[in-house]
Each structure stands twice: as C-alpha cells, then as structure tokens.
C-alpha cells in the first residue's frame, strides 16, 4: 500500500514539476483531463500491442506509452487513476444486441440460466401469484437444453396456477414462446387456427395447441400484450444501457429498433445518462422505410449513429425454425423462411444507393444462401458509382451454418459474418441432434472464416444470451461449456487465439460499424473508450476469465461505471 501511495505521489509531483518548468520555459504542453497508469494495456494495435499508461483529453486519447512518460501530461486539474495492476482493454463492442429487451429482462421475470424445468415453472408461478388477477405475466430466457425432460414448456405446465392471468414466456433465442390457455384464448388460437406464413403453432397428437408458437406465430399472442408506456420503455432502455456498462461494454450495436426508441435514447443522452455508445439498425418494414427516406444519421459526438436496417431470413436452430437445405435430422421439415425476395430486394437496392448498411439474420444453410443471393442481386443492380458507400459492409447476423459452396461467396461479396460466440456452450447440447455430424463440419465456423479472409466479428444477441463479455471471450478461445465439455464432432479447432478474440470484440466490431477510425484500438487520436478488469484475460486460463470482475468502464473519456 505504501509503495502504491509513493507511486501516485511521485507521479503527481513529477507532473507538477514538469508543469511549472514548461510554463516558465514558455512551452505549451497539453494537459490531460484523465491519466490511467500502473497497468497492462492491451491496445489491439499491432504496432504497439501493450503499454503501461494512457492520457485522455476531452473524449480523445492523447498518449499511450510508459508510466515514466505519461507524467508529461499531468497538470493541476488532471484526474490521475492508479490502476493498481488491473488490465485495460480497448472499449469492448457488442456487435449484436437488443438493448430494450435487455432492460426488460433485468427489470422483469428473468428465466435465464435455470437448468431445471420444475424450477423454471416455480419461478413463473411466483410471479403469477404476486400479480393482480387478469394482468399479463411475461417471462424471458428459458431454454430446455439441460432439463432432464429435454422438452419445450407446455401450456399444461402453466395452466394450473394461471386460470385468469395470460402468461407468455419467451424461449431463449426470441424465436419461440410458450403461452398458457388464457393467452391462447385471448389470441383466438384453437385447434383450427392455421399456421401463419413463416410461423408454426405446435400441436399435440390430438391436434390441440401445446402453447408453443414459433417465429411469425408468436405475433398472434404478442399483439394482444398491452404496449408499454413511453415511461416504461425509457426505464427498460436505461436499465439495458446500465447493465451493459456494468458488464464492461463501451458500445452496443442494436440489431433492429424504432425511431420512437431512438428519440428516448437521445433524451437519455441529453440527460447525461447514456452509458455506452450505440450503433443502430432500424427494423425491417415501416422503420426501414423511414430510414431510407431520411438517410443515415451520424451524430456529431458519434455516441448515436443510425445507419442500418435489420432483416430476418429464418428462425432459430433450437426451435427448428432455421431454414435448412435438407430436412432436420430429428424432425420433419426444413425450417421457416421469413424473408420475401420481392419485398426485400427493392429495399436492399434503395439502401445500397443511400449508404445504408443491411444486416440480415440467417442461421440455416438455406437462409445463408438465400441472403447471399439477394445481396449479390442488389450489388449487381447498383453500380459502384451510384452507391453512397463504395464499401457497403453488409452483414449476415449469426452466419451459423454456411455450406462450403457459400463460404467463398462471403469473401467474394465482402460480407461481414457476425457470429454469437456464447451460443456454442448451449447449442452443443442439441445442434448435433438437429443437423448431424456432416452439417456440423460447416456450422459455427470462426477460425476457418478468418483464414479465408472473411470479415468477422461477434455479438452476444443479448438478452438471448446473458450479454457478459467474459462469456463471449471465454467462448471464443475455449469453445466448450464451462466444464470443458464438448462433443467429438464439435470442431474445437474453430476456436480463436486470445489476440483474435480481442480483435473480434474491439477493432473488427468497430469496422463492422464504420468506426475503425475512431474506435476499436487504444491509439492516439481515437475515442477514449476503455474496458478495465481485475484479471488479465490474455494470460490466465480461459475458465479463470469467468472469475474476473469489471473494475471500470470508460466511454468517451468519462467513467460510465466504476466498481
């Protein structure tokens, strides 16, 4: 403790001496607002991979280097923070989130991480019992992957304690829900209700609805749930940003949203409470049409950039909604196609002309091929000279099962693959059953995509996954569950090096948002975004990463979270 105090006093004294010397000598030396020192900094910059200290002025980095040299930037007003050996990473970027849903999870009925069906049902029962009669009860995050029963939730699990409360519980992945009989009644769903386009109402052997609704069928019930007030939406958005900052993220990339939410986010920012920057994609449909009419919106401080449109091509593998070239191994059918060429292509072409990035959800190998076909058709329809961005950087979100014939097309079309790394620790329990060993050879590809020169980054898809950067980094470098388990056909060789994992969550994610010139590495002139943890992720064993804690999150030169 005495040694640390001497270091701080020494740095401050040296700074004051240099300050007065420079003033007396007539030299105008830039003084930092904030200095961090006594740390290991991983810059993600290949020209200077590590450092000991950094200096920040306003929202920019003005120095990266040694403890000895940083004293030149210390003045009377400089906030000097001794990191006491903690580890500093470039601001971590989550390339795929749903920020309001994260807040709703944090404030509401969170069923995530419960590995027992009975405990899941008990938690729903507790919320119903505490709710007024007739009030909707909505839970999020359940998944059956480790349940002994190995099945989806059923309305019969919920009906005994909820005769008068409509209950909906979203399965992790947000591509399926279970609804109790009261909710099905309100939605008018019976044994005679047909499946909507792009959706499925699961029924039992007697033809009765089980309560499980897949993809577009979910809207039959969701449309009946009371719409949150603006005040509730603001609370959810704030809770989402607070959670992500607490986890250590400095930027989130929103995968589909609305202008109403953007207005609230701008209000949160004006009040000084925006805890991370956000790169925003509008949802397909009316919101996308508004963006095409208005054009991209790049904020002056780069805290809120609006430049993308989100589409869905298929559903999720776990609920068997992912669109496959061949049938599922464990069920009939090839999944669900949620995208219409005639509707989507004109939007894609208009977006390309306006400099708007397209990001399309595609999990199955059929969906990936279909989207690549659409992208290629749009690129061929708009010559480079007619595009606002010569480098459009279109993305495919999830990019989960890519047939070998289509992998090279990612490279040829220069498409960014945005994967969700943490899904592997759960999907390994059911993916082999869904698609079999042969298709697993070209599923969940990471290292082989990078080796082919395909642009690559990762997001959490929170609240589908927790939204914890420790889990993402662990998954990228380990590719197993937390016990080290994986199946023999899980292709562990697809895991990444620590250096690749860091770039995946920083500089490559910044590039996916057209921000590699201002974010993604710790370099002079870039935004002062730092994620600081109490353990060195780059050197410790992967499982030990899960024991690390966020010490501090710095966004735009300001501390947004401190433990």
C-alpha positions in Angstrom: 0.0 0.0 0.0 2.9 2.4 0.9 4.6 1.6 -2.4 1.4 2.4 -4.4 1.0 5.6 -2.5 4.6 6.6 -3.3 4.0 5.9 -7.0 0.9 8.2 -7.0 2.6 10.9 -5.1 5.7 10.6 -7.3 3.7 10.9 -10.5 1.8 13.8 -9.2 4.9 15.6 -8.0 6.7 14.9 -11.3 3.7 16.3 -13.2 3.7 19.5 -11.2 7.5 20.0 -11.6 7.2 19.5 -15.4 4.1 21.7 -15.5 5.8 24.6 -13.8 9.0 24.1 -15.8 7.2 24.1 -19.1 5.3 27.2 -18.1 8.4 29.0 -17.1 10.1 27.9 -20.3 7.1 29.2 -22.4 6.3 25.7 -23.7 2.6 25.0 -24.2 2.2 21.4 -23.1 -1.2 19.7 -23.4 -2.5 18.6 -20.0 -4.7 15.6 -19.8 -8.1 15.5 -18.2 -7.6 11.9 -17.2 -4.5 9.7 -16.8 -4.5 5.9 -16.2 -1.3 4.3 -15.2 0.3 1.3 -13.4 -1.5 -1.2 -15.6 -1.1 -3.5 -18.5 -2.9 -2.0 -21.5 -3.7 -4.3 -24.5 -4.2 -1.8 -27.4 -5.3 -4.3 -30.1 -2.9 -2.2 -32.3 -0.3 -4.4 -33.8 2.2 -1.5 -34.0 2.1 -1.1 -30.1 0.4 -4.1 -28.6 0.9 -3.3 -24.9 1.5 -0.2 -22.8 1.6 0.9 -19.2 -0.3 4.2 -19.3 -2.6 6.4 -21.3 -3.7 10.1 -21.2 -7.1 11.4 -22.2 -8.1 15.0 -23.2 -11.8 15.6 -23.6 -13.0 12.4 -25.4 -9.7 11.5 -27.2 -6.6 9.6 -26.3 -3.6 11.9 -26.5 -0.9 9.5 -25.2 -0.2 5.7 -25.0 3.1 4.6 -23.5 5.1 4.2 -20.3 4.5 5.2 -16.7 7.6 7.4 -16.9 6.4 9.3 -20.0 2.8 9.9 -19.0 3.9 12.4 -16.3 4.4 14.9 -19.1 0.6 15.1 -19.5 -0.3 15.6 -15.8 -1.4 19.0 -14.8 -3.0 20.5 -11.7 -6.5 19.5 -12.9 -5.6 16.0 -14.2 -7.5 13.1 -12.7 -4.8 10.5 -12.1 -6.1 7.0 -11.7 -3.8 4.3 -10.4 -5.0 1.0 -12.0 -3.0 -1.0 -9.4 -2.1 -3.7 -11.9 -5.6 -4.2 -13.3 -5.9 -4.9 -17.0 -7.1 -2.3 -19.6 -8.6 -3.4 -22.9 -9.9 -1.3 -25.8 -13.5 -0.5 -25.2 -15.4 -3.8 -25.8 -18.0 -3.6 -28.5 -21.1 -5.9 -28.6 -21.9 -6.2 -32.3 -25.4 -7.6 -31.9 -27.8 -6.7 -29.1 -31.4 -5.8 -28.3 -30.9 -3.1 -25.7 -34.5 -2.5 -24.6 -35.1 -6.2 -24.3 -32.1 -6.5 -22.0 -33.6 -3.9 -19.8 -37.0 -5.7 -19.8 -35.2 -8.8 -18.7 -33.3 -7.1 -16.0 -36.5 -5.4 -14.7 -38.8 -8.3 -15.2 -39.3 -12.1 -15.0 -35.8 -13.4 -15.9 -35.8 -17.2 -16.6 -32.2 -17.2 -17.9 -29.8 -19.8 -16.5 -32.3 -22.1 -14.8 -31.3 -25.6 -15.7 -34.3 -27.3 -14.3 -37.9 -27.4 -15.7 -39.6 -27.5 -12.3 -37.6 -24.5 -11.0 -38.5 -22.6 -14.2 -42.2 -23.3 -13.7 -41.9 -22.4 -10.0 -40.4 -19.0 -10.8 -43.2 -18.3 -13.2 -45.7 -19.4 -10.6 -44.2 -17.0 -8.0 -44.6 -14.1 -10.4 -48.2 -15.0 -11.3 -49.1 -15.3 -7.6 -47.7 -11.8 -7.0 -49.6 -10.3 -9.9 -53.1 -8.8 -10.0 -55.8 -11.1 -11.4 -56.1 -10.6 -15.2 -52.6 -8.9 -15.6 -50.3 -10.3 -18.3 -47.2 -12.0 -17.0 -44.3 -12.1 -19.4 -41.0 -14.0 -18.8 -37.9 -14.3 -20.9 -34.9 -16.5 -21.3 -35.9 -20.1 -20.6 -34.3 -22.9 -22.5 -34.7 -26.7 -22.2 -31.1 -27.7 -23.3 -30.1 -29.0 -19.8 -33.5 -30.0 -18.5 -33.8 -33.7 -17.6 -37.1 -33.9 -19.6 -35.4 -32.4 -22.7 -38.7 -30.8 -23.9 -40.3 -27.4 -24.5 -42.5 -25.8 -22.0 -46.2 -26.7 -22.4 -49.4 -24.8 -21.6 -50.2 -27.6 -19.1 -47.1 -26.6 -17.1 -48.7 -23.1 -16.6 -52.4 -23.5 -16.6 -52.9 -24.9 -13.1 -51.8 -21.7 -11.4 -52.9 -19.1 -14.0 -56.5 -19.6 -14.9 -57.2 -15.9 -15.0 -53.7 -14.4 -15.9 -52.5 -14.6 -19.5 -48.9 -15.9 -19.3 -46.2 -15.8 -22.0 -42.6 -17.0 -21.6 -40.1 -16.3 -24.3 -37.7 -19.1 -25.1 -34.0 -18.1 -25.3 -33.4 -17.1 -28.9 -36.6 -15.0 -29.1 -37.9 -17.1 -32.0 -40.5 -19.0 -29.9 -42.7 -18.5 -26.9 -45.0 -20.6 -24.8 -48.4 -19.3 -23.9 -50.9 -20.6 -21.4 -54.5 -21.3 -22.2 -55.7 -17.9 -21.1 -53.3 -16.2 -23.5 -54.3 -18.5 -26.3 -57.9 -17.8 -25.6 -57.3 -14.0 -25.8 -55.5 -14.5 -29.1 -58.2 -16.7 -30.5 -55.9 -19.7 -31.1 -57.7 -23.0 -31.3 -57.0 -26.4 -32.9 -58.5 -25.0 -36.1 -56.1 -22.0 -36.3 -53.9 -22.3 -39.4 -50.1 -21.7 -39.2 -49.3 -18.1 -40.4 -46.8 -17.6 -43.2 -43.3 -18.0 -41.6 -44.7 -19.4 -38.4 -45.9 -22.5 -36.7 -48.4 -23.4 -34.0 -47.2 -26.6 -32.3 -49.9 -29.1 -31.7 -50.1 -32.4 -29.8 -51.1 -35.8 -31.2 -54.7 -34.8 -30.7 -54.4 -31.6 -32.8 -54.6 -29.3 -29.7 -52.2 -26.4 -29.4 -49.4 -27.1 -26.9 -48.9 -23.4 -26.3 -45.6 -23.2 -28.2 -45.6 -20.7 -31.0 -42.7 -20.4 -33.5 -41.5 -17.3 -35.3 -44.3 -15.4 -37.0 -46.9 -17.4 -35.0 -45.7 -15.5 -31.9 -47.3 -12.3 -33.1 -50.8 -13.9 -32.7 -50.3 -13.6 -28.9 -47.7 -10.8 -28.7 -50.1 -8.4 -30.5 -52.5 -8.8 -27.6 -50.0 -7.9 -24.8 -50.5 -4.3 -23.7 -48.0 -1.9 -25.3 -45.5 -0.5 -22.7 -45.8 3.3 -22.0 -43.1 5.6 -23.1 -42.0 5.9 -19.4 -41.7 2.1 -19.2 -39.7 2.0 -22.5 -37.4 4.6 -21.1 -36.9 2.7 -17.9 -36.1 -0.5 -19.9 -33.7 1.3 -22.2 -31.9 2.9 -19.3 -31.7 -0.5 -17.5 -30.3 -2.0 -20.6 -27.5 0.6 -21.0 -26.7 0.4 -17.3 -26.4 -3.4 -17.4 -24.1 -3.4 -20.5 -21.8 -0.7 -19.0 -21.6 -2.6 -15.7 -20.5 -5.7 -17.7 -17.7 -3.6 -19.3 -19.1 -2.9 -22.8 -18.4 0.6 -24.2 -20.6 0.2 -27.4 -23.6 -1.8 -28.3 -24.8 -2.4 -31.9 -28.6 -2.5 -31.9 -30.0 -5.3 -34.2 -33.3 -3.8 -35.2 -35.3 -1.0 -33.5 -37.6 2.0 -33.9 -37.4 5.8 -34.2 -39.5 6.0 -31.0 -36.8 4.3 -29.1 -34.1 6.5 -30.8 -35.9 9.5 -29.5 -35.8 8.1 -26.0 -32.1 7.2 -26.3 -31.4 10.8 -27.5 -33.2 12.0 -24.4 -31.2 9.7 -22.1 -28.0 11.1 -23.7 -29.1 14.7 -23.3 -29.6 13.9 -19.6 -26.0 12.6 -19.3 -27.1 9.0 -18.7 -26.1 7.2 -21.9 -23.7 4.7 -20.5 -22.4 3.2 -23.9 -22.4 4.5 -27.4 -24.8 2.8 -29.8 -24.8 1.9 -33.5 -28.4 1.5 -34.6 -30.2 -0.6 -37.2 -33.8 0.0 -37.9 -36.2 -2.9 -38.1 -37.5 -4.1 -41.5 -40.8 -2.6 -42.5 -42.1 0.9 -41.7 -39.0 1.9 -39.7 -36.7 0.8 -42.5 -38.8 2.9 -44.9 -38.3 5.9 -42.7 -34.5 5.5 -42.7 -34.4 5.1 -46.4 -36.3 8.4 -46.7 -34.2 10.3 -44.2 -30.9 8.7 -44.8 -28.2 7.7 -42.3 -27.8 9.9 -39.2 -24.2 10.2 -37.9 -24.1 12.1 -34.6 -21.5 14.8 -34.0 -20.1 13.0 -30.9 -20.5 9.6 -32.5 -22.5 8.3 -29.5 -25.6 7.6 -31.5 -25.1 6.5 -35.2 -28.1 5.3 -37.2 -27.1 3.6 -40.4 -28.5 0.1 -40.7 -31.6 -2.0 -41.5 -32.3 -5.4 -39.9 -34.0 -8.2 -41.7 -34.8 -11.8 -40.7 -34.3 -14.6 -43.2 -35.2 -17.5 -40.9 -35.7 -18.6 -37.3 -33.6 -20.3 -34.7 -32.0 -23.8 -34.8 -33.1 -24.7 -31.3 -36.8 -24.2 -32.1 -36.3 -25.8 -35.5 -37.1 -22.6 -37.3 -33.7 -22.2 -39.0 -34.1 -22.7 -42.8 -32.1 -25.7 -44.0 -31.2 -27.0 -47.4 -32.1 -30.5 -46.2 -34.5 -31.7 -43.5 -33.7 -31.7 -39.8 -32.2 -34.9 -38.5 -34.6 -35.0 -35.5 -37.8 -33.8 -37.1 -39.7 -33.4 -40.3 -39.4 -30.2 -42.3 -36.6 -27.8 -43.3 -37.5 -24.8 -41.0 -39.1 -21.5 -41.8 -38.2 -18.8 -44.4 -39.1 -15.4 -43.0 -38.0 -13.2 -45.9 -39.7 -12.4 -49.2 -37.5 -11.7 -52.2 -40.0 -9.4 -53.9 -40.4 -7.3 -50.8 -36.8 -7.3 -49.6 -34.9 -6.7 -52.9 -36.2 -3.2 -53.6 -35.3 -2.2 -50.0 -31.8 -3.6 -50.4 -31.3 -1.7 -53.6 -32.6 1.6 -52.2 -30.4 1.1 -49.1 -27.3 0.5 -51.2 -27.9 3.7 -53.1 -28.4 5.7 -49.8 -25.3 4.3 -48.0 -27.4 2.3 -45.5 -26.0 -1.0 -44.2 -28.1 -4.1 -44.4 -27.8 -6.8 -41.7 -29.8 -9.9 -42.2 -30.4 -12.7 -39.6 -29.5 -16.0 -41.3 -28.9 -19.2 -39.3 -29.6 -22.2 -41.6 -27.6 -23.0 -44.7 -30.6 -22.4 -46.9 -31.1 -18.9 -45.3 -27.4 -18.0 -45.7 -27.5 -19.0 -49.4 -30.8 -17.1 -50.0 -29.4 -13.9 -48.4 -26.2 -14.1 -50.3 -28.2 -14.4 -53.5 -30.2 -11.3 -52.5 -27.1 -9.4 -51.7 -25.4 -10.3 -54.9 -28.6 -9.4 -56.9 -28.7 -5.9 -55.2 -24.9 -5.4 -55.8 -25.3 -6.2 -59.4 -28.3 -3.8 -59.7 -26.4 -0.8 -58.4 -23.0 0.1 -59.9 -20.3 1.3 -57.5 -20.5 4.9 -58.8 -24.2 5.0 -57.8 -23.6 3.9 -54.2 -23.1 6.4 -51.4 -20.6 4.0 -49.9 -18.2 2.2 -52.2 -17.6 -0.2 -49.3 -21.1 -1.1 -48.1 -20.1 -3.6 -45.4 -23.3 -5.6 -45.5 -23.6 -8.1 -42.7 -25.1 -11.5 -42.1 -26.1 -11.9 -38.4 -25.4 -15.3 -36.8 -23.9 -16.9 -40.0 -24.3 -20.2 -38.2 -24.5 -22.9 -40.9 -22.7 -22.0 -44.1 -22.5 -24.6 -46.9 -18.9 -24.9 -48.3 -20.1 -23.6 -51.7 -21.3 -20.4 -50.0 -18.3 -19.7 -47.7 -16.3 -18.4 -50.6 -19.2 -16.2 -51.6 -18.8 -14.4 -48.3 -15.3 -13.4 -49.4 -16.3 -12.7 -53.0 -19.1 -10.3 -51.9 -17.1 -9.0 -49.0 -19.9 -9.8 -46.4 -19.2 -9.5 -42.7 -20.0 -12.6 -40.7 -21.4 -11.5 -37.3 -21.4 -14.6 -35.0 -22.7 -15.1 -31.5 -19.9 -16.9 -29.8 -21.6 -17.8 -26.5 -24.3 -19.8 -28.3 -21.8 -22.7 -28.7 -21.8 -23.5 -25.0 -25.5 -24.2 -25.2 -26.0 -25.3 -28.8 -23.5 -28.1 -28.4 -26.2 -30.0 -26.4 -28.8 -30.0 -29.2 -27.2 -29.0 -32.5 -25.8 -32.5 -33.2 -29.3 -33.9 -32.9 -30.7 -31.1 -35.1 -28.3 -31.3 -38.1 -26.0 -34.3 -37.6 -22.2 -34.6 -37.8 -21.9 -33.9 -41.6 -23.5 -30.5 -41.4 -21.6 -29.7 -38.1 -18.5 -29.6 -40.3 -19.7 -26.3 -41.7 -21.5 -24.9 -38.7 -20.3 -22.4 -36.1 -17.3 -21.5 -38.2 -14.8 -19.0 -36.8 -11.1 -19.7 -37.5 -11.8 -21.1 -40.9 -13.8 -18.0 -41.9 -10.9 -15.7 -40.8 -8.4 -18.0 -42.6 -10.4 -17.4 -45.8 -10.1 -13.7 -45.4 -13.8 -13.2 -44.5 -14.6 -10.1 -42.4 -15.6 -11.3 -39.0 -16.9 -10.1 -35.6 -19.1 -11.2 -32.8 -22.1 -10.1 -30.7 -23.9 -11.6 -27.8 -27.5 -11.3 -29.1 -28.4 -10.3 -25.5 -30.9 -10.9 -24.0 -30.9 -14.2 -25.9 -27.5 -14.8 -24.2 -26.5 -13.0 -21.0 -24.6 -10.1 -22.5 -21.5 -10.8 -20.5 -18.2 -10.1 -22.3 -16.4 -12.7 -20.1 -18.6 -15.4 -21.5 -18.0 -14.2 -25.1 -14.2 -14.1 -24.7 -14.2 -17.5 -22.9 -16.4 -19.0 -25.7 -14.2 -17.6 -28.5 -11.0 -19.0 -27.1 -12.4 -22.2 -25.5 -15.5 -23.3 -27.5 -16.8 -25.6 -24.8 -19.2 -25.3 -21.9 -17.9 -24.1 -18.5 -17.0 -27.6 -17.6 -14.8 -28.1 -20.6 -17.3 -30.4 -22.3 -17.9 -30.6 -26.0 -18.9 -33.4 -28.3 -16.4 -35.2 -30.5 -17.8 -33.6 -33.7 -17.9 -30.0 -32.3 -14.7 -29.0 -34.2 -12.7 -27.4 -31.3 -10.2 -26.3 -33.9 -12.5 -23.5 -34.8 -11.7 -21.6 -31.6 -9.6 -18.4 -31.8 -6.4 -17.2 -30.3 -6.6 -14.7 -27.5 -5.3 -12.0 -29.9 -8.0 -12.8 -32.4 -10.7 -12.9 -29.7 -9.7 -9.4 -28.5 -9.8 -8.0 -32.1 -13.2 -9.7 -32.6 -14.6 -7.8 -29.7 -12.9 -4.5 -30.5 -11.3 -3.4 -33.8 -13.2 -5.8 -36.0 -16.5 -4.9 -34.3 -15.7 -1.2 -34.8 -15.1 -1.8 -38.5 -18.5 -3.5 -38.8 -20.0 -0.2 -37.8 -17.8 2.0 -40.0 -16.0 3.3 -36.9 -12.5 1.7 -37.1 -11.0 5.2 -37.5 -12.4 6.3 -34.1 -12.8 3.2 -32.0 -11.6 -0.4 -31.6 -8.0 0.2 -30.6 -6.2 2.3 -28.0 -4.3 4.8 -30.1 -3.6 8.5 -30.1 -6.5 10.3 -31.7 -9.1 7.7 -31.1 -12.1 7.9 -28.7 -11.2 7.3 -25.1 -13.1 4.0 -24.6 -11.6 1.5 -22.1 -12.8 -1.7 -20.5 -10.9 -2.4 -17.3 -10.9 -5.8 -15.5 -9.2 -7.1 -12.4 -7.6 -10.0 -14.2 -5.5 -10.4 -17.4 -7.7 -12.2 -19.9 -4.8 -12.6 -22.3 -2.7 -14.7 -20.0 -4.9 -16.5 -17.5 -6.6 -19.9 -18.2 -9.9 -19.3 -20.1 -12.1 -20.6 -17.2 -10.5 -18.1 -14.9 -11.8 -15.3 -17.0 -15.2 -16.0 -15.5 -13.9 -15.1 -12.1 -12.8 -11.6 -13.2 -14.7 -8.5 -12.4 -15.3 -5.2 -14.2 -13.3 -2.6 -12.4 -14.2 0.4 -14.6 -15.8 1.3 -17.9 -14.8 4.5 -19.6 -16.8 5.8 -22.6 -15.9 8.9 -24.5 -13.4 9.9 -21.8 -15.9 9.6 -19.0 -16.3 6.9 -16.4 -19.7 5.3 -17.0 -19.2 2.5 -14.5 -16.9 2.0 -11.5 -16.9 -0.9 -9.1 
